[in-house]
Amino acid sequence: MVSSSCLHSVLDTAVNGIIVIDDNGTILIYNRACENMFGYKSAEVVGKNVNTLMPSAIAKQHDQFIRNYLKSGDPKVVGIGREVVGRHKDGTEIPIELSVGEAQTESGHQFIGVLKDLRATKEYEERLRVLQSNLVTMTRVNALDEMGAAIAHEVNQPLTALMLYLQTAARRARAADQPDDPMISLMDKAVVEAERAGHIIQRMRNFVERQAPQCIGTGLATLIDDCLELVRVGHEADDVEFISTFVDYNYQLELDSVQIQQILVNLIRNAGEAVKDQPVKQVIVSVERDDDNVFVKVMDTGPGLDEEAVSHLFKAFTGTKRRGLGIGLAISRSIAQNHGGDLLVEPYEEGKGATFTLRLPVNSKATS
């Protein structure tokens, strides 16, 4: 016959939790694995009702479950493994796989529960789900990247043809000795707008095409103007005012213009979204310099960013925009750091919009 000390030794070395209760729900045996799972020591729970280890909604009904089973013999858990929820000593809920067996003893019915802690399994499943979701998102991003370049290329061809037709029509009208014909003025204006659209599409192609990092001398003021022009296209209906206060067109930085443009377009576009429903709709790009760094600031008149939003701001796939992918700021910070700089956001101030600062060293060079 197995001694009591030997039995308790076996129970305490078991990987899974083991609880034995009587037909009143009183805990008779509670092994060491249960102590680790629930946070209660054996002395704290032995002799108490097992509903101590259950969330309140389930605990209120458990005694009745036992009485119903003893009366009807209809098992809800007995002899059937199932996933249930337990309650830790600190109040947190624990996912548990529970198997219950029944024994008839001299003291009456006893129920033996074997419990497997599913927290690690659930955490692994959640991480796997997030990774799979991120993989799908990145696949979409890659597809959008390729589609964007293709669309820009295809749209550019008919646009170029349209511009040539307009120029030809204008020349023929002038040759017909009709210099004052208002149609000539309209066609000239149409040519200018077609050229402007062509420049925008070319910037879009440069923006989405995959290119090796190339650090060359780049006019910072012109780069900012190009970024503002790209963003204005998507906000013409919102009446948002995009302003650059930096007008030193002779100042140059050694950087990868395509990558830095990606950062600024993302920041300016986000700022435009933040102010479009505000009474004052302004996005201001300014530049500050010292001996070692250039600071490009993107300020808006939006509602600002609270501390909770700022804490997750640069983490991938945590964006709050309904239509966003949640990766823009994370990638932007990586690009800035690869240039030896950084991307920062100023602390929240009530009544003040958000301000992002792109810091770039004066001798900026991207690392691959």
N, C-alpha and C positions, 0 to 999 in steps of 0.2 A: 504494500500500500504506500502511495506517495505521501511523504510528510508535508505538513503545512508550510514549513520553511522552504522545502524544495519547490513546492507549487508557487510560492510567492517569488522565488528566485527566477523561475521560468517566466512568470508573468512580467517581471520587471526587465527582463532582457528581450522581450518581444518588441519588434519594430513598430507594430501597430498598437493603437490604444485598445485596452480591454476593460470593459466595465460590466460588472454583474450587479443586477438589481433584483429586489424581491417583488411580489405582486402588488405592493403598495408604492412602488417606484423608488424605494429607499436604496441608496448606493451601498453595496456590500464590499465590492472589490473595485479598486481604481488603480491601475498600474502606472509605472513611471512615464511611459509614453504619453499617457493622458495628462500627466502633470506638465510635460513639455508642450502639449497641444493646447490645453486650456488655461495654463498659468496658475491653477489651484494646486496646492499640495494635497496629498492623500488625506491628511488629518483634517483638512478644511472641508472636505466634501463627503467622506465616508460617514454614513448615518443620516445624510441629508437627502432630500428628494432629487432625483436626477434632472428635474426640470431646471435646477440651478444652472445647468450647462446648456440651456436652450434659450433662444430669443423669446421675449415675452409673449408674442402672438402664439407660438407653438406651446410654450410652457403651460399656458392656461388650460390647454386642451389635453395634455399628455395623460394625466391621471384618468380622464374619461376614456381615452384610447385603450388603456390597460383594462379598465372595467368592461368595456364593450367586448374586447377580445376574450376575456375570461368567461363572459356570459354567452357569447355567440360562437367563439372559435374561428371567427372570420379574420384572417391575418391582414394587417395593413403593412406591417414591416417584417413580422416574424417569418423567418424562412425565405425572405426576399431581400436581396441586396438593393439598395437605392441610395441616391444622393440626397443628403439633408444638410441643414445649416445648424451649426452649434454657436455658442457664445463664449468668447474668451473672458477671462476675469476683468480685462480692461473695457469690456463692452463691445468690442469688435466682433463681427460675425465671421465664422469659419466654415468654408465648404468642406463637407465630410462625406466619404463613402461609408455607409453603415450596413453591416450585416448582423442580423439578430437571430440567435438560436434560443430554444426553450428547453428547460430541464425541470423534471418533477423531483423534488427532494423531500426529505422528511419534514423540512420546514415549510414546504409548500412550493408554489411555482417560483422559479427563478429564470431571469432572462439574461443571456450573455450577449453583449454587444461588442463587435470588433469594428474599430474605427480607423479609417485611413485618412490622414490629413491631405486635403487636395489643394492647399494653398500654392505649393510650388508648381503643381501641375497646371492650375489655373493661370498662374503668372506666366508660365512657359507658353501656354496656349494664347494668352493675350499678346505676348511679345511676337509670337509667330503670326498672329492675325495682323498686328501693326506692320510687321516686315512685309507681309504679302500685300497689304494695302499700299505701302510705300513703293513696292516694286511695280505695282499696277500704275501708280501715279507717275513714277519715273519713266515707264514705258510710254505713257501718254505724253509726257513732256518731250521725249525723244521724237515721237511721231509729230507733235506740233512744231518742233524745231524744223524737221524736214519739210512739213507742209508749208510752213511760213516762207521758207526760201523758195519753194516751188511756186507758190501763189504769187509772191512778189515778182518772180521772173515772168510768169505768164501774163500778169496784169501789165507789166512794163511794155510788152510788145504792142498790144493794141493802143496803149496810151501814146507810144512813140509814133505809131501810124496816124493817130488822130491829130497829133501836133503837126506832123508833116502836111496833112491835108489842109489844116487851117492856115499854115504858112503859105501853101501854094495858092489857096483861094484868096488870101489877102494880097499876094503879089499880082495875081491876075486882075483883081479889082483895081489896083493902082495902075496897072498897065492899060486899063480901059479908060484912063483919064477921068477917074471918079474919086479924086483924093478926099473929097468931103463927105463921101458916103458913110453914114453912121455904122454901116455893117462892117467896114474896115476896122473901125475902133473897137467894135465888139469882138471881131476875130482876133485882133491884137491882144485884147484882154484875155480871151480864151486861150491863146498860145501861152501867155504868161502863167495862167493858172495850171495849164497842162504841164509846163516846165516845172512848176512848183510841186505838182503831184509826182512827177518823175523823180525829183530830188528826194521827196519823202520816201518813195518806194525804194530808191537806192540806199537810203539810210537804213530802211527796214531790212534789206538784204544783207547789208554789212553787219547789222545787229544780230541776225539769226544764223548767218553762215558760220560754220566751224572753221576757225583759223588758229594757227599756232600763235602763242603770245608774241607780240612784237612791240618792244619798248622803243619808241622813237619820240623825237621832240614834237610835242603837240600843243597847239594854242589852246589854253584853258578856256578863255572867254568864248571862242568859237565852238568848242566842244559843248559848253553849257548851252549856248544858243541852239545848237543842233538837237540837244536833248529836249529843250523846251518846245521846239518845233514839232518833234515827234509826239510829245504828250498832248499838245494843243489839238491835234487831229481828233483825239478821242473825247475832248471836252468842249468842243465848240458849242454844243447845245446847253451846257451847264453854266455858261457865262462866268467861268472861272478865269481870274486874271493871273497869268504866270509872268513873273518879273525876275530879271537878272540885274543885280546892281554892280556886277563886275564887268568893267569895260576896258580893261588893259589888254588889248588885242595883240600886243607884242610879247606878253608874258607866256613862256613855254615851260612845260614839264616833260620829263622823259618818262613816259608811261605807255601802257597798252590802251590806246584810245577806245577800242571796241569794248574791252572789259570794263573800263571806268564808265563808259557810256551806259553799259548795262546797269551799273549801280545807280547812277544818277536818274536814269529813266524810271527805274523801279521806285526810287524815293519820291520823285516828282509826281509820278502817277498815283502813288499811295496818298500823297498830300492832296492831290486834286480830288480824289475820292472822299477824303475827310472833310473838305470844305464845301462840297457842292450843295449841301443842304443848310449851310450857315448864312446868316445875314451878310457877313463880309466874306467874300470868296477870293482869297489871295494866297498864292504860293510864291515865296520870295527865296531866290537863290543868291547867297552872298559868299564872298571869299575873304578869309583873313590869312595873313602870312607872318611867319617869323623866320629866323635864320635857318631853321632845320625843317620846318613843316609848312604845308599848305592846308588850310581847313576850309572845306567847302560845306556850307551850312544850307540845309533845306528847311525852311520854316513855313508853317501854315497857320491859318486862322481857325482851325478846327477845334473840336472839344478837348484835344490833348489825349494823352495815354496815362492811365492810372498805373499804380505800382504793380498790380497783378498782371496787367497786359505787358508791361516792360519786362517782367521776370521771365516770360516765355517768348519774347519778341524774336530772338535770334536762334530759336530752336526750330529745326526742320519739321514740317508737317504739323505745325501748331497754329497756323494762321486762323484768324477769326472771320475773314471775309467769306461770304457764302460761295462766291464763284472763284476764290483763289485756291492755289495749290499749297500754300503754306511753306514755300521753300525760298521765296525771293530774298528775304532779308538774311537768311542763313547763308545762301550762296554769295550775296553781296558782301557780307562780312569776310567770308573766306577769300574773295578776290582782293579786298582791301588789305588783308593781312599778307597775302602773297606779294603785294606790292611794298611790303614793309610798313604799312599803315594800319588803320583800324576804322571801324564804323561804330559810332556811339550814338546814344540818344540821351538828351538832357533830362534831368529829373522832372517829374510832373509839377506844374505850378497852376493853381486854380485860376481860371480865366485866361489862360495862355495856351495856344496850340502846341503841337509837337515840333521839336527841332532835332533833326538828325545831323550829325557832323561826320563827314568823310575826311579822315586825316590821311594825308599822303606826304611822305618825305620828299624834300626838294630834289634829292638824287634818286627818285623812285625808279625801281626796276622790278618787274614781276619775276617770281620764281615759278618754275613749272611744277 
